[in-house]
C-alpha cells in the first residue's frame, strides 16, 4: 500500500445508504490539485485504485420489497424495480445488451419464488411471473449505486463548476488543448471532454491551415473543424449545412452572425425541438479590428436569480418563451422556458438541465408575461451583461472554441476590416447526447 501521506483523493465516490459511505477512490500524487491539473499529464502516471469490498447481507423480504444490509446499514428495494433491472441472459440479450421484456411483463404476477440468498457480495433472487421462473443476480455495487446516487456513472456533477471572468482566467491554461493530441491521444481527448463538462467551454490550438478555400457539402470532411467534431460523435447537420462559414455577408446576410455588427449573448437553434449540445467555431482568419468572442456562464446567472429573487426564478422556469426562425424559405418554431430544471442534479451544482436564451430569435409571447417573469429576466440580463461575468478572447488563427450550447452564452464584438484584415470562422454542431456518451466512456476508462 502506498504511503497515504503522499497521495490525495481524486474523484472520490460517496455512496450513502442510511449513513453508509463507500470509500472508493482513485489516488494521485498530492502535488496535483484538481482545478489546476492537466488530465493528459496525470493519466500518464501509474493509476492505483483502492477497493474496499462492502459487506452484503439479506435483512428481509416480502411480496413488495427486499431489504438488504450493506456494511450494516439497511436499504430497501421495490420488487418490480429489481425484477425490471435484471441482467440475466433471459432478460437482456448478451450480444445486443437490449432488454427482452417490458416493465408490464415484469410486474405481471410477480412473486419471489424462493428465499433470496447472498453469496460473494451478490444478492440472488428467483422470480416467478405467473409460473415463469427467472434467476437474477445483483452485485453489491449495483445496490449501493441505486440506493442513493442513481446518476453515478451517467452524470458527473461533482466535477462541474460555475464560473465568472476571474475563475476562467485563472484556469485558462487547462482549457487549451492541442489539435493533433485530441485527435490521436485518448487522454487529451478526455481532458477536452472533462473541460466541457466542468465549464462548458474549451479551446483547441495549433490547427493546420486548411489547404482548400471554398467549403462545400462534398468536401466537408476535409476541414479541420469537421475532424474535431467527429471525435464527439455524429455531426448535427442543419439548414446551414454540415459546416457553416461565419463571414460578413453584408446585404446578403440571412443571420445577424453573418454581419459585422455587435452580436449579443445568445444560444443557437433554440427554435429546434432538439437544439445542438455543442457548437464548434474554428478561427481560420481573424485579423480584423475587433470581433472578440465573449462567453458567459448562464448557469451562474440563473443561480444569481434564484438566490436574489426566488419567485422571479420560479417564473423563469414556468413561462414559455417563443423561439422562431422565419427567413430564407425556412420556418422553425418552438416554445421553452428560460430555465429547465433537473431535480436530480447533485453535489451542490445548480439543479439545471439547460438554459434557453436567444433574444435575436425570440417571437411574440403566447402568454402574458407576469411581473415575476419580467423581474427575473431583468435580473438575468443585468447579470450576464456585467463584464465581470464575461470571458472575452480574440481567438488566434488556428484555434477552435468548443462550447456547450445550452450552458455557455456566446457573443461577438462588432468588427471592422479598415485595417484590411479578414475574419472567417467555420462552425458546426454536435448533439449533446453524443458528447455525454463520450464523456461517460471516458470516465469509465479513467476509473478502471
Residue pairs with C-beta under 8 A, 6 or more apart in sequence:
2 27
2 48
6 29
6 30
7 27
7 28
7 29
7 30
7 48
8 27
8 28
8 29
8 30
8 32
9 25
9 26
9 27
10 25
10 26
10 27
10 28
10 34
10 42
11 25
11 26
11 158
11 159
11 446
11 447
12 23
12 24
12 25
13 22
13 24
13 25
13 149
13 152
14 21
14 22
14 149
15 21
15 22
15 144
15 145
15 147
15 148
15 149
15 152
16 147
16 148
16 149
17 70
17 73
17 74
17 75
17 144
17 147
17 148
18 73
18 74
18 75
19 73
20 54
20 70
20 71
20 72
20 73
20 144
22 52
22 54
22 144
23 50
23 52
24 49
24 50
24 51
24 52
25 49
25 50
26 47
26 48
26 49
26 446
26 447
27 48
27 49
27 50
28 42
28 45
29 45
32 42
34 159
35 161
35 171
35 174
36 171
36 174
37 174
38 174
38 191
39 187
39 188
39 190
39 191
39 194
40 181
40 185
40 187
40 188
40 191
43 187
43 190
43 446
44 187
47 446
49 447
49 448
53 121
54 70
54 71
54 121
54 140
54 141
54 144
55 69
55 70
55 71
55 72
55 121
56 68
56 69
56 70
56 118
56 121
56 122
56 123
56 140
56 143
57 68
57 69
57 118
58 66
58 67
58 68
58 69
58 116
58 117
58 118
58 123
59 67
59 68
59 69
59 74
60 66
60 67
61 67
61 112
61 115
61 116
63 79
63 111
63 112
64 78
64 79
65 76
65 77
65 78
65 79
66 76
66 77
66 79
66 82
66 112
66 116
66 123
66 125
67 74
67 75
67 76
67 77
68 74
68 75
68 77
68 118
68 123
68 143
69 75
70 140
70 143
70 144
70 147
75 143
75 147
77 143
77 146
77 147
79 110
79 112
80 103
80 106
80 107
80 110
81 146
82 125
82 136
82 138
83 106
83 107
83 110
83 127
83 129
83 134
83 136
84 103
84 106
84 107
85 138
85 142
85 146
86 92
86 106
86 127
86 134
86 136
87 136
87 137
88 134
88 135
88 136
88 137
90 100
90 134
90 135
91 99
91 100
91 101
91 134
91 136
92 98
92 99
92 100
93 99
93 100
105 129
106 129
108 129
108 130
109 128
109 129
109 130
109 131
110 127
110 128
110 129
111 127
111 128
112 125
112 126
112 127
112 128
113 126
113 127
113 128
113 133
114 126
116 123
116 124
116 125
117 123
117 124
118 124
121 139
121 140
122 137
122 138
122 139
122 140
123 137
123 138
123 140
123 143
124 135
124 136
124 137
124 138
125 135
125 136
125 138
126 133
126 134
126 135
126 136
127 133
127 134
127 135
127 136
128 134
145 152
145 153
149 346
150 344
151 157
151 344
151 345
151 346
153 440
153 443
153 444
154 440
155 345
155 436
156 197
156 439
156 443
157 345
157 346
157 347
157 348
157 349
158 346
158 347
158 349
159 194
159 197
159 198
160 197
160 198
160 347
160 349
161 167
161 198
161 199
162 297
162 299
162 300
162 303
162 349
162 350
163 171
163 199
163 297
163 300
163 391
164 297
164 300
164 388
164 389
165 387
165 388
165 389
165 390
165 391
166 388
168 175
168 199
168 201
168 295
168 391
169 391
171 199
174 191
174 195
175 195
175 199
175 201
175 202
175 203
176 202
176 203
176 204
176 205
177 188
177 191
177 192
177 195
177 202
177 203
177 204
177 205
178 188
178 204
178 205
178 206
179 204
179 205
179 206
179 207
179 208
179 224
179 228
179 400
180 206
181 188
182 188
182 189
182 192
182 204
182 228
182 231
183 189
183 227
183 228
183 231
186 442
186 445
189 231
189 438
189 442
190 442
190 445
190 446
192 202
192 204
192 402
193 435
193 438
193 439
193 442
194 439
194 442
195 201
195 202
196 202
196 278
196 402
196 403
196 404
196 435
196 439
197 439
199 297
199 408
200 297
200 299
200 403
200 404
200 407
200 408
201 295
201 391
201 401
201 402
201 403
201 404
201 408
202 401
202 402
202 403
203 395
203 399
203 400
203 401
203 402
204 228
204 399
204 400
204 401
204 402
205 396
205 398
205 399
206 398
207 224
207 228
207 282
207 398
207 399
207 400
208 224
208 398
209 284
209 397
209 398
210 222
210 223
210 224
210 284
211 222
212 219
212 222
212 223
215 223
215 243
215 245
215 426
217 241
217 242
220 226
220 241
220 242
220 243
221 227
223 243
223 282
223 426
224 282
224 400
225 243
225 280
225 281
225 282
225 400
225 426
225 427
225 428
226 235
226 242
226 243
226 428
228 280
228 282
228 400
228 402
229 235
229 278
229 280
229 428
229 429
229 430
231 438
232 278
232 430
232 434
232 435
232 438
233 430
233 431
233 433
233 434
233 435
233 437
233 438
234 430
234 431
234 434
235 242
235 428
235 429
235 430
236 276
236 428
236 429
236 430
236 431
238 244
238 269
238 272
238 276
238 429
239 330
242 428
243 426
243 427
243 428
244 426
244 427
244 428
245 424
245 425
245 426
246 257
246 258
246 281
246 423
246 424
246 425
246 426
246 427
247 258
247 423
247 424
247 425
248 258
248 259
248 260
248 415
248 417
248 423
249 258
249 259
250 259
252 258
253 259
254 327
254 328
256 263
256 360
257 263
257 412
260 288
260 291
260 414
260 415
260 416
260 417
260 423
261 414
262 411
262 412
262 413
262 414
263 360
263 411
263 412
264 359
264 360
264 411
265 294
265 296
265 357
265 384
265 385
265 409
265 410
265 411
266 357
266 358
266 359
266 360
266 361
266 409
266 410
266 411
267 275
267 298
267 355
267 356
267 357
267 358
267 405
267 406
267 409
267 410
268 275
268 276
268 279
268 358
268 405
268 429
269 275
269 276
269 332
269 405
269 429
270 323
270 334
270 336
270 356
270 357
270 358
270 361
271 323
271 324
271 325
271 332
271 333
271 334
271 361
272 332
272 334
273 334
274 431
275 405
275 406
276 405
276 429
276 430
276 431
276 432
277 404
277 405
277 406
277 430
277 431
277 432
277 433
277 434
277 435
277 436
278 402
278 403
278 404
278 405
278 429
278 430
278 431
278 432
278 435
279 402
279 403
279 405
279 410
279 427
279 428
279 429
280 400
280 401
280 402
280 427
280 428
280 429
280 430
281 293
281 395
281 400
281 401
281 425
281 426
281 427
282 399
282 400
282 425
282 426
282 427
283 395
283 396
283 397
283 398
283 399
283 400
283 424
283 425
284 397
284 424
284 425
284 426
285 397
285 421
285 422
285 423
285 424
286 394
286 395
286 396
286 397
286 422
286 423
286 424
286 425
287 397
287 419
287 421
287 422
287 423
288 415
288 416
288 417
288 419
288 421
288 422
288 423
289 415
289 416
289 417
289 418
289 419
289 421
290 413
290 414
290 415
290 416
291 394
291 412
291 413
291 414
291 415
291 423
292 392
292 393
292 394
292 412
292 413
293 392
293 393
293 394
293 395
293 401
293 410
293 411
293 412
294 390
294 391
294 392
294 410
294 411
294 412
294 413
295 390
295 391
295 392
295 393
295 401
295 403
295 408
295 409
295 410
295 411
296 384
296 389
296 390
296 391
296 408
296 409
296 410
296 411
297 389
297 407
297 408
297 409
298 355
298 357
298 384
298 407
298 408
298 409
299 350
299 352
299 355
299 407
300 383
300 389
301 355
301 380
301 383
301 384
301 389
302 313
302 316
302 338
302 339
302 350
302 352
302 355
302 380
303 350
304 379
304 380
304 383
305 312
305 313
305 316
305 376
305 379
305 380
305 383
306 313
306 350
308 379
309 375
309 376
309 379
311 372
312 372
312 373
312 375
312 376
312 379
313 339
313 376
314 372
315 370
315 372
315 373
315 375
315 376
316 337
316 338
316 339
316 373
316 376
316 377
316 380
317 337
317 338
317 339
317 340
317 341
318 337
319 337
319 338
319 367
319 369
319 370
319 373
320 335
320 336
320 337
320 366
320 367
321 335
321 336
321 337
321 338
321 356
321 362
321 365
322 333
322 334
322 335
322 362
322 363
322 364
322 365
322 366
323 333
323 334
323 335
323 336
323 356
323 358
323 361
323 362
323 363
324 331
324 332
324 333
324 334
324 361
324 362
324 363
325 331
325 332
325 361
326 332
333 363
335 366
336 356
337 356
338 355
338 356
338 357
338 376
338 377
338 380
339 352
339 355
339 356
340 352
340 353
340 354
340 355
340 356
341 351
341 352
341 353
342 351
342 352
342 353
343 351
344 351
345 351
345 352
345 353
353 406
354 406
354 407
355 406
355 407
355 409
356 406
357 380
357 384
357 409
383 389
384 409
392 413
393 401
395 401
403 410
404 432
404 435
405 429
405 432
406 432
415 423
417 423
